[in-house]
Amino acid sequence: MNSGYVGIDVSKGYSDFVLLNGKFEPVVKPVQFDDTRDGHHRLTRWLKRCMDRYGFERLYAGVESTGGFEDNWYSLLIDLGKELPVHVARLNPLTVKNAAKASLSVQATDALSAAHIARYMIRYSDEISWDTLQTRYRSYRSFDGHIRLLVRQRSQLIAQFKQLLYSCFPELQRFCKHGVPNWVLELLKAYSTPQKLARAHIKTLTKIPFITEQKARLLIDNAKRSVAGRGHSIDGVLIASMAGQIQQSQQHITALKKTLATECWGMHVDLLQTIPGIGTYSAASLMTQIEDIRRFASPSKLCGYFGVYPAMKESGDKQPVVRMSKKGRAAIRATLYLCANSAILKDTHLKSIYHKHRKKGKSHKQALGVVMHKLLRIIWGVLSSGSAYNPKIDQTNQQKSVVVGSDNQQKELRSKRREQPFDALAPISRIATKKRKAFQLSQDSKAGHVRDHKERPINKHTKMFENTLEN
């Protein structure tokens, strides 16, 4: 089939278009259209004219995800695909950039960027998801992004507030180790300096929630003996202002989260809420990122999108290091982290997974990372099947994966040396020698060929191979 590939480099207000054939050859010179009604009409006519003139039976167009600048072009091409054989895809800019580096191109222009996009589509057309419809959840992504922006700003404000408090009222720092309690903010709004608090009455302080008579007496005594290095009146005004601003920010964030949880509803959000640890706001926030579960062909694809998967780095004789990838959006991983913390308290199945990895020597955060990965796999299963969370399904799948994983590991160990057995003359290192001995011993099924156990190199690799054979 004679197909054309349209690479689109999106800029603010306009875009560059390059048309290539299947042999990576440019068909026409690059062209540029504005993101206006007239520009859209001209693009439609240009695409129709190119199809008729060069005999293209199908056109494939690609735009990079640029934070929203590509939305108008993407919607136009989706609508155009209803009447013409035109297919469009939204591409990851990082993958396109890495593919462009392989071409060793030193130039950087808008037209060349569009050509790189077209070449990427030709090479990897089978791996690209075409004509992905925009769901209603995408409309809420900007709203959720605004909430996360306010959360970051509030965190910065609290950090500045604590730094100021250390110099102006250090005695209150002991109550602010884990954030700033609301009663501290109420106190500082009324008594922003140690001098003011030292003249306060105990009964007046007890009117503030969570301040008992004993705590009020302690606060007044500490204020009288304050070691604050700064005591100017303007510092008190700043502390009171920042305390009120932190309170208002938190109230505003809470109201926006309730709005998102109320407005962003649907079957998928309800399904996510059946999973322990995922509440109304978390479910809505997750769906704004997932949008359509059909975008992800497997649970591994979903975990890769969020950067919650084990990335192993192995090279030669070095000890393999496995850590969480942490690619993708850090903000959504923060939501998953909170969901995992809650899930291990509410669900016995997820709690058992957490304790299982804790017994293996993992830290609290490492074990929670495993639970985060498990939550994403459960999310994929729940959304794909359209059924509520059932821990028995995941337990059954775990038993199957253990058997399959052992078989795959055994096949992999044997297949690496299928073309050549280990050569004793190979100039390998001491560590590699131990690994080969352990491998050979684990593959020897005859007890008479095994050496004395005292001479046998027992290490973690030997145990791993023995466990593989036993399984």
PAVO-398287 format. One record per residue (C-alpha): residue number from 1; x, z, y; residue in three letters. Coordinates in pm, whole numbers. Example, Ala and Ser with C-alpha at 12.3 -4.5 7.8 and 13.67 -1.06 7.14 Angstrom:
! residues 2
+-----+--------+--------+--------+-----+
|   n |     xx |     zz |     yy | res |
+-----+--------+--------+--------+-----+
|   1 |   1230 |    780 |   -450 | ALA |
|   2 |   1367 |    714 |   -106 | SER |
+-----+--------+--------+--------+-----+
This chain:
! residues 471
+-----+--------+--------+--------+-----+
|   n |     xx |     zz |     yy | res |
+-----+--------+--------+--------+-----+
|   1 |      0 |      0 |      0 | MET |
|   2 |    134 |    -97 |    343 | ASN |
|   3 |    131 |    226 |    544 | SER |
|   4 |    246 |    314 |    894 | GLY |
|   5 |    380 |    648 |   1011 | TYR |
|   6 |    316 |    770 |   1364 | VAL |
|   7 |    547 |   1045 |   1490 | GLY |
|   8 |    409 |   1237 |   1787 | ILE |
|   9 |    635 |   1448 |   2008 | ASP |
|  10 |    402 |   1670 |   2209 | VAL |
|  11 |    483 |   1779 |   2563 | SER |
|  12 |    272 |   1959 |   2819 | LYS |
|  13 |     22 |   1702 |   2945 | GLY |
|  14 |    154 |   1400 |   2756 | TYR |
|  15 |    307 |   1288 |   2425 | SER |
|  16 |    549 |   1027 |   2296 | ASP |
|  17 |    445 |    807 |   2002 | PHE |
|  18 |    672 |    620 |   1759 | VAL |
|  19 |    542 |    394 |   1479 | LEU |
|  20 |    760 |    333 |   1169 | LEU |
|  21 |    692 |    144 |    849 | ASN |
|  22 |    766 |    275 |    500 | GLY |
|  23 |   1128 |    151 |    522 | LYS |
|  24 |   1205 |    379 |    822 | PHE |
|  25 |   1206 |     77 |   1055 | GLU |
|  26 |   1046 |     96 |   1402 | PRO |
|  27 |    756 |   -145 |   1432 | VAL |
|  28 |    702 |   -127 |   1808 | VAL |
|  29 |    884 |     32 |   2099 | LYS |
|  30 |    801 |    400 |   2172 | PRO |
|  31 |    494 |    451 |   2388 | VAL |
|  32 |    369 |    746 |   2591 | GLN |
|  33 |     12 |    859 |   2664 | PHE |
|  34 |   -127 |   1135 |   2884 | ASP |
|  35 |   -344 |   1410 |   2741 | ASP |
|  36 |   -652 |   1293 |   2932 | THR |
|  37 |   -974 |   1114 |   2845 | ARG |
|  38 |   -826 |    780 |   2947 | ASP |
|  39 |   -505 |    853 |   2752 | GLY |
|  40 |   -705 |    929 |   2439 | HIS |
|  41 |   -900 |    602 |   2470 | HIS |
|  42 |   -579 |    406 |   2518 | ARG |
|  43 |   -420 |    573 |   2214 | LEU |
|  44 |   -722 |    483 |   1999 | THR |
|  45 |   -706 |    119 |   2108 | ARG |
|  46 |   -327 |    110 |   2053 | TRP |
|  47 |   -359 |    242 |   1697 | LEU |
|  48 |   -632 |    -11 |   1613 | LYS |
|  49 |   -426 |   -294 |   1759 | ARG |
|  50 |   -116 |   -191 |   1559 | CYS |
|  51 |   -314 |   -177 |   1235 | MET |
|  52 |   -455 |   -527 |   1290 | ASP |
|  53 |   -131 |   -684 |   1411 | ARG |
|  54 |    103 |   -545 |   1146 | TYR |
|  55 |   -143 |   -528 |    857 | GLY |
|  56 |   -128 |   -153 |    798 | PHE |
|  57 |   -390 |    -43 |    548 | GLU |
|  58 |   -339 |    323 |    632 | ARG |
|  59 |   -179 |    528 |    911 | LEU |
|  60 |    -23 |    872 |    879 | TYR |
|  61 |     27 |   1073 |   1199 | ALA |
|  62 |    215 |   1400 |   1242 | GLY |
|  63 |    232 |   1657 |   1523 | VAL |
|  64 |    446 |   1970 |   1538 | GLU |
|  65 |    286 |   2310 |   1588 | SER |
|  66 |    370 |   2386 |   1951 | THR |
|  67 |    147 |   2683 |   2023 | GLY |
|  68 |   -165 |   2488 |   2121 | GLY |
|  69 |    -36 |   2183 |   2312 | PHE |
|  70 |   -100 |   1971 |   2003 | GLU |
|  71 |   -462 |   2079 |   1952 | ASP |
|  72 |   -622 |   1803 |   2163 | ASN |
|  73 |   -425 |   1525 |   1991 | TRP |
|  74 |   -490 |   1674 |   1649 | TYR |
|  75 |   -866 |   1695 |   1709 | SER |
|  76 |   -871 |   1337 |   1838 | LEU |
|  77 |   -695 |   1202 |   1526 | LEU |
|  78 |   -918 |   1408 |   1294 | ILE |
|  79 |  -1225 |   1249 |   1457 | ASP |
|  80 |  -1062 |    905 |   1446 | LEU |
|  81 |  -1008 |    948 |   1072 | GLY |
|  82 |  -1385 |    943 |   1021 | LYS |
|  83 |  -1402 |    574 |   1115 | GLU |
|  84 |  -1048 |    452 |   1042 | LEU |
|  85 |   -800 |    513 |    755 | PRO |
|  86 |   -598 |    753 |    972 | VAL |
|  87 |   -462 |   1081 |    837 | HIS |
|  88 |   -301 |   1355 |   1045 | VAL |
|  89 |    -95 |   1666 |    965 | ALA |
|  90 |     27 |   1964 |   1159 | ARG |
|  91 |    398 |   2013 |   1076 | LEU |
|  92 |    631 |   2310 |   1088 | ASN |
|  93 |    885 |   2247 |   1369 | PRO |
|  94 |   1162 |   2428 |   1179 | LEU |
|  95 |   1137 |   2204 |    873 | THR |
|  96 |   1133 |   1890 |   1089 | VAL |
|  97 |   1436 |   2017 |   1282 | LYS |
|  98 |   1633 |   2088 |    966 | ASN |
|  99 |   1548 |   1744 |    828 | ALA |
| 100 |   1661 |   1586 |   1156 | ALA |
| 101 |   1998 |   1765 |   1132 | LYS |
| 102 |   2062 |   1592 |    801 | ALA |
| 103 |   2057 |   1257 |    983 | SER |
| 104 |   2355 |   1372 |   1197 | LEU |
| 105 |   2183 |   1256 |   1513 | SER |
| 106 |   2357 |   1385 |   1827 | VAL |
| 107 |   2103 |   1249 |   2076 | GLN |
| 108 |   1798 |   1448 |   2182 | ALA |
| 109 |   1512 |   1265 |   2353 | THR |
| 110 |   1136 |   1277 |   2320 | ASP |
| 111 |   1128 |    935 |   2154 | ALA |
| 112 |   1396 |   1037 |   1902 | LEU |
| 113 |   1207 |   1358 |   1826 | SER |
| 114 |    895 |   1153 |   1754 | ALA |
| 115 |   1101 |    926 |   1528 | ALA |
| 116 |   1235 |   1230 |   1339 | HIS |
| 117 |    876 |   1345 |   1280 | ILE |
| 118 |    782 |   1002 |   1143 | ALA |
| 119 |   1088 |    996 |    913 | ARG |
| 120 |   1001 |   1344 |    788 | TYR |
| 121 |    652 |   1225 |    694 | MET |
| 122 |    793 |    927 |    502 | ILE |
| 123 |   1032 |   1145 |    302 | ARG |
| 124 |    797 |   1432 |    228 | TYR |
| 125 |    451 |   1277 |    241 | SER |
| 126 |    366 |   1419 |   -101 | ASP |
| 127 |    432 |   1776 |     16 | GLU |
| 128 |    235 |   1756 |    340 | ILE |
| 129 |   -123 |   1881 |    372 | SER |
| 130 |   -321 |   1608 |    543 | TRP |
| 131 |   -645 |   1631 |    743 | ASP |
| 132 |   -666 |   2012 |    742 | THR |
| 133 |   -984 |   2093 |    930 | LEU |
| 134 |   -971 |   2359 |   1199 | GLN |
| 135 |  -1180 |   2658 |   1094 | THR |
| 136 |  -1370 |   2897 |   1316 | ARG |
| 137 |  -1100 |   3159 |   1258 | TYR |
| 138 |   -846 |   2956 |   1454 | ARG |
| 139 |  -1044 |   3017 |   1771 | SER |
| 140 |   -978 |   3389 |   1737 | TYR |
| 141 |   -600 |   3353 |   1696 | ARG |
| 142 |   -534 |   3351 |   2070 | SER |
| 143 |   -757 |   3656 |   2108 | PHE |
| 144 |   -563 |   3843 |   1841 | ASP |
| 145 |   -235 |   3728 |   1998 | GLY |
| 146 |   -347 |   3878 |   2329 | HIS |
| 147 |   -414 |   4211 |   2158 | ILE |
| 148 |    -66 |   4209 |   2005 | ARG |
| 149 |     84 |   4129 |   2346 | LEU |
| 150 |    -92 |   4433 |   2493 | LEU |
| 151 |     36 |   4648 |   2205 | VAL |
| 152 |    394 |   4540 |   2277 | ARG |
| 153 |    352 |   4609 |   2648 | GLN |
| 154 |    212 |   4952 |   2570 | ARG |
| 155 |    510 |   5029 |   2346 | SER |
| 156 |    749 |   4931 |   2625 | GLN |
| 157 |    556 |   5147 |   2871 | LEU |
| 158 |    571 |   5448 |   2637 | ILE |
| 159 |    948 |   5402 |   2594 | ALA |
| 160 |    998 |   5404 |   2973 | GLN |
| 161 |    764 |   5701 |   3002 | PHE |
| 162 |    961 |   5907 |   2749 | LYS |
| 163 |   1288 |   5824 |   2924 | GLN |
| 164 |   1145 |   5944 |   3256 | LEU |
| 165 |    996 |   6252 |   3092 | LEU |
| 166 |   1337 |   6349 |   2952 | TYR |
| 167 |   1479 |   6380 |   3304 | SER |
| 168 |   1173 |   6521 |   3480 | CYS |
| 169 |   1004 |   6741 |   3217 | PHE |
| 170 |   1228 |   6769 |   2904 | PRO |
| 171 |   1032 |   7062 |   2762 | GLU |
| 172 |    745 |   6829 |   2669 | LEU |
| 173 |    968 |   6600 |   2463 | GLN |
| 174 |    919 |   6814 |   2153 | ARG |
| 175 |    551 |   6715 |   2148 | PHE |
| 176 |    625 |   6342 |   2179 | CYS |
| 177 |    836 |   6274 |   1872 | LYS |
| 178 |    568 |   6056 |   1715 | HIS |
| 179 |    415 |   5881 |   2014 | GLY |
| 180 |    257 |   6054 |   2310 | VAL |
| 181 |    -49 |   6269 |   2226 | PRO |
| 182 |   -354 |   6227 |   2445 | ASN |
| 183 |   -350 |   6594 |   2546 | TRP |
| 184 |      2 |   6550 |   2687 | VAL |
| 185 |   -119 |   6256 |   2895 | LEU |
| 186 |   -417 |   6458 |   3023 | GLU |
| 187 |   -185 |   6747 |   3106 | LEU |
| 188 |     59 |   6529 |   3298 | LEU |
| 189 |   -217 |   6358 |   3493 | LYS |
| 190 |   -311 |   6696 |   3637 | ALA |
| 191 |     32 |   6870 |   3634 | TYR |
| 192 |    296 |   6600 |   3655 | SER |
| 193 |    595 |   6828 |   3733 | THR |
| 194 |    718 |   7162 |   3597 | PRO |
| 195 |    662 |   7319 |   3939 | GLN |
| 196 |    291 |   7232 |   3932 | LYS |
| 197 |    246 |   7345 |   3573 | LEU |
| 198 |    421 |   7676 |   3644 | ALA |
| 199 |    147 |   7762 |   3896 | ARG |
| 200 |   -141 |   7664 |   3664 | ALA |
| 201 |   -391 |   7910 |   3514 | HIS |
| 202 |   -425 |   7954 |   3140 | ILE |
| 203 |   -804 |   7913 |   3145 | LYS |
| 204 |   -769 |   7587 |   3334 | THR |
| 205 |   -527 |   7445 |   3076 | LEU |
| 206 |   -749 |   7543 |   2783 | THR |
| 207 |  -1016 |   7308 |   2915 | LYS |
| 208 |   -795 |   7018 |   2801 | ILE |
| 209 |   -871 |   6930 |   2436 | PRO |
| 210 |   -620 |   7059 |   2176 | PHE |
| 211 |   -463 |   7309 |   2416 | ILE |
| 212 |   -524 |   7660 |   2291 | THR |
| 213 |   -464 |   7977 |   2488 | GLU |
| 214 |   -139 |   8037 |   2303 | GLN |
| 215 |    -16 |   7684 |   2366 | LYS |
| 216 |   -115 |   7710 |   2734 | ALA |
| 217 |     87 |   8027 |   2776 | ARG |
| 218 |    386 |   7860 |   2606 | LEU |
| 219 |    362 |   7553 |   2830 | LEU |
| 220 |    353 |   7762 |   3147 | ILE |
| 221 |    652 |   7973 |   3036 | ASP |
| 222 |    854 |   7662 |   2952 | ASN |
| 223 |    767 |   7509 |   3289 | ALA |
| 224 |    897 |   7817 |   3471 | LYS |
| 225 |   1229 |   7788 |   3282 | ARG |
| 226 |   1256 |   7409 |   3296 | SER |
| 227 |   1603 |   7253 |   3304 | VAL |
| 228 |   1477 |   6927 |   3456 | ALA |
| 229 |   1747 |   6746 |   3652 | GLY |
| 230 |   1498 |   6556 |   3866 | ARG |
| 231 |   1229 |   6733 |   4063 | GLY |
| 232 |   1135 |   6501 |   4347 | HIS |
| 233 |    767 |   6470 |   4432 | SER |
| 234 |    777 |   6093 |   4384 | ILE |
| 235 |    873 |   6149 |   4019 | ASP |
| 236 |    550 |   6343 |   3972 | GLY |
| 237 |    347 |   6059 |   4119 | VAL |
| 238 |    516 |   5811 |   3885 | LEU |
| 239 |    460 |   6031 |   3577 | ILE |
| 240 |     91 |   6078 |   3657 | ALA |
| 241 |     50 |   5704 |   3716 | SER |
| 242 |    221 |   5608 |   3392 | MET |
| 243 |     21 |   5865 |   3195 | ALA |
| 244 |   -304 |   5719 |   3322 | GLY |
| 245 |   -183 |   5366 |   3259 | GLN |
| 246 |    -95 |   5448 |   2895 | ILE |
| 247 |   -442 |   5592 |   2841 | GLN |
| 248 |   -615 |   5292 |   2995 | GLN |
| 249 |   -402 |   5055 |   2790 | SER |
| 250 |   -494 |   5228 |   2466 | GLN |
| 251 |   -863 |   5227 |   2554 | GLN |
| 252 |   -847 |   4858 |   2642 | HIS |
| 253 |   -669 |   4771 |   2315 | ILE |
| 254 |   -923 |   4970 |   2113 | THR |
| 255 |  -1212 |   4791 |   2284 | ALA |
| 256 |  -1060 |   4448 |   2221 | LEU |
| 257 |  -1001 |   4529 |   1853 | LYS |
| 258 |  -1365 |   4627 |   1818 | LYS |
| 259 |  -1467 |   4302 |   1985 | THR |
| 260 |  -1256 |   4096 |   1744 | LEU |
| 261 |  -1388 |   4286 |   1444 | ALA |
| 262 |  -1746 |   4231 |   1566 | THR |
| 263 |  -1716 |   3864 |   1661 | GLU |
| 264 |  -1484 |   3744 |   1383 | CYS |
| 265 |  -1715 |   3785 |   1086 | TRP |
| 266 |  -1793 |   3583 |    779 | GLY |
| 267 |  -1773 |   3575 |    402 | MET |
| 268 |  -1393 |   3568 |    397 | HIS |
| 269 |  -1362 |   3872 |    623 | VAL |
| 270 |  -1610 |   4060 |    404 | ASP |
| 271 |  -1410 |   3972 |     93 | LEU |
| 272 |  -1088 |   4104 |    246 | LEU |
| 273 |  -1257 |   4433 |    331 | GLN |
| 274 |  -1320 |   4492 |    -41 | THR |
| 275 |   -942 |   4535 |    -81 | ILE |
| 276 |   -837 |   4900 |    -32 | PRO |
| 277 |   -641 |   4956 |    287 | GLY |
| 278 |   -782 |   4656 |    476 | ILE |
| 279 |  -1029 |   4753 |    746 | GLY |
| 280 |  -1250 |   4551 |    979 | THR |
| 281 |   -984 |   4469 |   1239 | TYR |
| 282 |   -710 |   4408 |    980 | SER |
| 283 |   -935 |   4169 |    786 | ALA |
| 284 |  -1021 |   3973 |   1101 | ALA |
| 285 |   -656 |   3964 |   1211 | SER |
| 286 |   -540 |   3838 |    871 | LEU |
| 287 |   -801 |   3562 |    867 | MET |
| 288 |   -690 |   3438 |   1210 | THR |
| 289 |   -350 |   3370 |   1052 | GLN |
| 290 |   -470 |   3240 |    714 | ILE |
| 291 |   -759 |   3033 |    856 | GLU |
| 292 |   -823 |   2841 |    533 | ASP |
| 293 |   -687 |   2963 |    199 | ILE |
| 294 |   -681 |   2603 |     77 | ARG |
| 295 |   -377 |   2551 |    298 | ARG |
| 296 |   -178 |   2751 |     42 | PHE |
| 297 |   -153 |   2601 |   -305 | ALA |
| 298 |    -37 |   2926 |   -467 | SER |
| 299 |     12 |   3296 |   -387 | PRO |
| 300 |    384 |   3228 |   -342 | SER |
| 301 |    305 |   2984 |    -61 | LYS |
| 302 |    100 |   3250 |    118 | LEU |
| 303 |    376 |   3510 |     76 | CYS |
| 304 |    628 |   3258 |    206 | GLY |
| 305 |    412 |   3189 |    512 | TYR |
| 306 |    417 |   3558 |    605 | PHE |
| 307 |    781 |   3609 |    507 | GLY |
| 308 |    691 |   3877 |    252 | VAL |
| 309 |    887 |   3765 |    -53 | TYR |
| 310 |   1220 |   3863 |   -209 | PRO |
| 311 |   1503 |   3639 |    -92 | ALA |
| 312 |   1808 |   3656 |   -317 | MET |
| 313 |   2154 |   3564 |   -195 | LYS |
| 314 |   2394 |   3492 |   -480 | GLU |
| 315 |   2733 |   3326 |   -458 | SER |
| 316 |   3002 |   3319 |   -725 | GLY |
| 317 |   3116 |   3662 |   -837 | ASP |
| 318 |   2950 |   3846 |   -551 | LYS |
| 319 |   2685 |   4101 |   -631 | GLN |
| 320 |   2340 |   3941 |   -582 | PRO |
| 321 |   2154 |   4088 |   -286 | VAL |
| 322 |   1774 |   4081 |   -278 | VAL |
| 323 |   1590 |   4162 |     43 | ARG |
| 324 |   1262 |   4076 |    209 | MET |
| 325 |   1286 |   3737 |    377 | SER |
| 326 |   1109 |   3844 |    700 | LYS |
| 327 |   1055 |   3484 |    806 | LYS |
| 328 |    739 |   3407 |    994 | GLY |
| 329 |    538 |   3630 |   1225 | ARG |
| 330 |    662 |   3988 |   1251 | ALA |
| 331 |    335 |   4107 |   1407 | ALA |
| 332 |    125 |   4019 |   1105 | ILE |
| 333 |    377 |   4192 |    877 | ARG |
| 334 |    322 |   4503 |   1086 | ALA |
| 335 |    -50 |   4481 |   1005 | THR |
| 336 |     28 |   4438 |    634 | LEU |
| 337 |    261 |   4738 |    651 | TYR |
| 338 |    -19 |   4959 |    783 | LEU |
| 339 |   -258 |   4821 |    521 | CYS |
| 340 |     -6 |   4897 |    245 | ALA |
| 341 |     37 |   5254 |    372 | ASN |
| 342 |   -337 |   5305 |    351 | SER |
| 343 |   -377 |   5118 |     20 | ALA |
| 344 |   -141 |   5344 |   -178 | ILE |
| 345 |   -358 |   5638 |    -78 | LEU |
| 346 |   -693 |   5480 |   -164 | LYS |
| 347 |   -631 |   5264 |   -473 | ASP |
| 348 |   -488 |   5401 |   -799 | THR |
| 349 |   -359 |   5058 |   -910 | HIS |
| 350 |   -158 |   4995 |   -594 | LEU |
| 351 |    -47 |   5358 |   -593 | LYS |
| 352 |     93 |   5318 |   -945 | SER |
| 353 |    289 |   5010 |   -833 | ILE |
| 354 |    434 |   5209 |   -543 | TYR |
| 355 |    543 |   5501 |   -763 | HIS |
| 356 |    680 |   5265 |  -1027 | LYS |
| 357 |    927 |   5118 |   -779 | HIS |
| 358 |   1003 |   5457 |   -628 | ARG |
| 359 |   1114 |   5573 |   -973 | LYS |
| 360 |   1344 |   5272 |   -992 | LYS |
| 361 |   1532 |   5404 |   -690 | GLY |
| 362 |   1369 |   5210 |   -409 | LYS |
| 363 |   1312 |   5379 |    -75 | SER |
| 364 |    968 |   5436 |     72 | HIS |
| 365 |    983 |   5121 |    286 | LYS |
| 366 |   1120 |   4909 |      2 | GLN |
| 367 |    838 |   5018 |   -226 | ALA |
| 368 |    588 |   4947 |     51 | LEU |
| 369 |    738 |   4598 |     79 | GLY |
| 370 |    648 |   4543 |   -286 | VAL |
| 371 |    293 |   4662 |   -217 | VAL |
| 372 |    272 |   4426 |     84 | MET |
| 373 |    371 |   4138 |   -143 | HIS |
| 374 |    111 |   4247 |   -398 | LYS |
| 375 |   -156 |   4269 |   -126 | LEU |
| 376 |    -93 |   3909 |    -24 | LEU |
| 377 |   -122 |   3791 |   -384 | ARG |
| 378 |   -449 |   3983 |   -416 | ILE |
| 379 |   -571 |   3832 |    -88 | ILE |
| 380 |   -498 |   3483 |   -220 | TRP |
| 381 |   -686 |   3556 |   -543 | GLY |
| 382 |   -985 |   3710 |   -368 | VAL |
| 383 |  -1023 |   3427 |   -114 | LEU |
| 384 |   -959 |   3151 |   -368 | SER |
| 385 |  -1208 |   3282 |   -623 | SER |
| 386 |  -1464 |   3403 |   -371 | GLY |
| 387 |  -1505 |   3730 |   -562 | SER |
| 388 |  -1445 |   4089 |   -455 | ALA |
| 389 |  -1130 |   4282 |   -539 | TYR |
| 390 |  -1108 |   4402 |   -899 | ASN |
| 391 |   -791 |   4592 |  -1002 | PRO |
| 392 |   -845 |   4507 |  -1371 | LYS |
| 393 |   -790 |   4136 |  -1297 | ILE |
| 394 |   -455 |   4205 |  -1138 | ASP |
| 395 |   -353 |   4437 |  -1422 | GLN |
| 396 |   -429 |   4161 |  -1675 | THR |
| 397 |   -229 |   3910 |  -1472 | ASN |
| 398 |     62 |   4153 |  -1456 | GLN |
| 399 |     78 |   4178 |  -1836 | GLN |
| 400 |     78 |   3800 |  -1867 | LYS |
| 401 |    353 |   3760 |  -1607 | SER |
| 402 |    580 |   4006 |  -1789 | VAL |
| 403 |    569 |   3801 |  -2109 | VAL |
| 404 |    607 |   3469 |  -1930 | VAL |
| 405 |    883 |   3605 |  -1708 | GLY |
| 406 |   1085 |   3726 |  -2006 | SER |
| 407 |   1051 |   3389 |  -2183 | ASP |
| 408 |   1154 |   3201 |  -1871 | ASN |
| 409 |   1455 |   3424 |  -1817 | GLN |
| 410 |   1573 |   3373 |  -2174 | GLN |
| 411 |   1535 |   2994 |  -2147 | LYS |
| 412 |   1720 |   2988 |  -1817 | GLU |
| 413 |   2014 |   3185 |  -1957 | LEU |
| 414 |   2050 |   2948 |  -2250 | ARG |
| 415 |   1992 |   2624 |  -2064 | SER |
| 416 |   2276 |   2666 |  -1814 | LYS |
| 417 |   2538 |   2609 |  -2085 | ARG |
| 418 |   2354 |   2343 |  -2283 | ARG |
| 419 |   2607 |   2071 |  -2194 | GLU |
| 420 |   2923 |   2277 |  -2243 | GLN |
| 421 |   2983 |   2609 |  -2419 | PRO |
| 422 |   3198 |   2869 |  -2251 | PHE |
| 423 |   3560 |   2756 |  -2241 | ASP |
| 424 |   3816 |   3032 |  -2295 | ALA |
| 425 |   4069 |   2836 |  -2084 | LEU |
| 426 |   3850 |   2833 |  -1776 | ALA |
| 427 |   4031 |   2998 |  -1477 | PRO |
| 428 |   3752 |   3243 |  -1403 | ILE |
| 429 |   3766 |   3586 |  -1241 | SER |
| 430 |   3758 |   3923 |  -1414 | ARG |
| 431 |   3395 |   3978 |  -1317 | ILE |
| 432 |   3290 |   3639 |  -1455 | ALA |
| 433 |   3477 |   3716 |  -1779 | THR |
| 434 |   3274 |   4033 |  -1827 | LYS |
| 435 |   2953 |   3844 |  -1761 | LYS |
| 436 |   3039 |   3581 |  -2021 | ARG |
| 437 |   3125 |   3840 |  -2283 | LYS |
| 438 |   2798 |   4019 |  -2218 | ALA |
| 439 |   2608 |   3692 |  -2244 | PHE |
| 440 |   2774 |   3590 |  -2570 | GLN |
| 441 |   2713 |   3929 |  -2728 | LEU |
| 442 |   2348 |   3924 |  -2627 | SER |
| 443 |   2301 |   3581 |  -2787 | GLN |
| 444 |   2470 |   3674 |  -3118 | ASP |
| 445 |   2192 |   3748 |  -3368 | SER |
| 446 |   2421 |   3837 |  -3660 | LYS |
| 447 |   2519 |   4199 |  -3674 | ALA |
| 448 |   2838 |   4122 |  -3868 | GLY |
| 449 |   2976 |   3914 |  -3582 | HIS |
| 450 |   2940 |   4191 |  -3327 | VAL |
| 451 |   3250 |   4393 |  -3246 | ARG |
| 452 |   3282 |   4764 |  -3255 | ASP |
| 453 |   3049 |   4923 |  -2999 | HIS |
| 454 |   3339 |   5104 |  -2838 | LYS |
| 455 |   3494 |   4774 |  -2736 | GLU |
| 456 |   3165 |   4628 |  -2627 | ARG |
| 457 |   3141 |   4580 |  -2249 | PRO |
| 458 |   2837 |   4785 |  -2163 | ILE |
| 459 |   2713 |   4725 |  -1809 | ASN |
| 460 |   2395 |   4632 |  -1632 | LYS |
| 461 |   2429 |   4266 |  -1731 | HIS |
| 462 |   2456 |   4361 |  -2100 | THR |
| 463 |   2146 |   4576 |  -2076 | LYS |
| 464 |   1959 |   4299 |  -1897 | MET |
| 465 |   2039 |   4045 |  -2168 | PHE |
| 466 |   1955 |   4289 |  -2447 | GLU |
| 467 |   1621 |   4366 |  -2289 | ASN |
| 468 |   1559 |   3991 |  -2266 | THR |
| 469 |   1619 |   3944 |  -2639 | LEU |
| 470 |   1408 |   4243 |  -2732 | GLU |
| 471 |   1117 |   4106 |  -2534 | ASN |
+-----+--------+--------+--------+-----+
